[in-house]
Structure formats: C-alpha cells, structure tokens
C-alpha cells in the first residue's frame, strides 16, 4: 500500500510535464497549417537541375 504514495506523485509529475510540453507546442505554433504539410508530398518541387562534372557535354 505504500507504493501508492510513490506512484501518485510520479503520475502527477508525468501529467504536468505532458501539459507543459503540449502548451509549449501550442505557443510555438507547432500545430499551425497542418494541411499544407500533408499535401506538400503531392506536388513536385521546383528545384533547378544541377549537372555534375561527369554529366556535362564537352
């Protein structure tokens, strides 16, 4: 029964840490614009093609 006196403060500590991490994520805008990240894989990137020394024509 004495283990309850150890487990309850540990559980409360875990809940407090989880809440702090959650509110930090909200304040630092980690959850903003979730739709763009999900659909960005569907579109091609417009990056310039770089040719290496081996690929260049003489």
N, C-alpha and C positions, 0 to 999 in steps of 0.2 A: 504494500500500500504506500510505502514511502517513495516509490518510483513516480507516483503521481505528482509529487512536489517538485520533481525534476522535469518531467515531461511537459507539464503545463507551461512553465516559463519558456522552455525551448520552443514549444509550439507558438506561443505568443510572439517570441522573437522572430520566428520564421514569417509569421503573418505581417509583422511590422516591416521587415526587410522587403518582402514582396510588395507591400503597399508603397514603400519608398521608391522602389525600382519602377513600379507602374506609374507613379506620379512624375518621376523624373522623365520617363519616356513621353508622357503627355506634354510636359513643359518644353522638352527639346524637340517637339514636332516629329517624333518618330512615326506617328500614325497619320500624318498628313499625306494626301494624294496617293492612296493605296491603289487606285485604279490605273494610274499611269505605269507603275512598276509591273503590274500584272499583264498589261497589254503591250509593253515595250518589246517583249520577245517575239511578237507577231510581225513587227516591222523590221525592214533591213536598215542597217547602219549605213550612213553615207560617209565612208572614210575614203580618203584618196589611196589609190593603189601605189604602193612603193615597190620599185623594182630593185632587186639586188644586183650586185656587180655581175653575177653569173647570168642573169636574165636579160641583160642589155645587149642590143644588137651592135656589132662593130661598124 
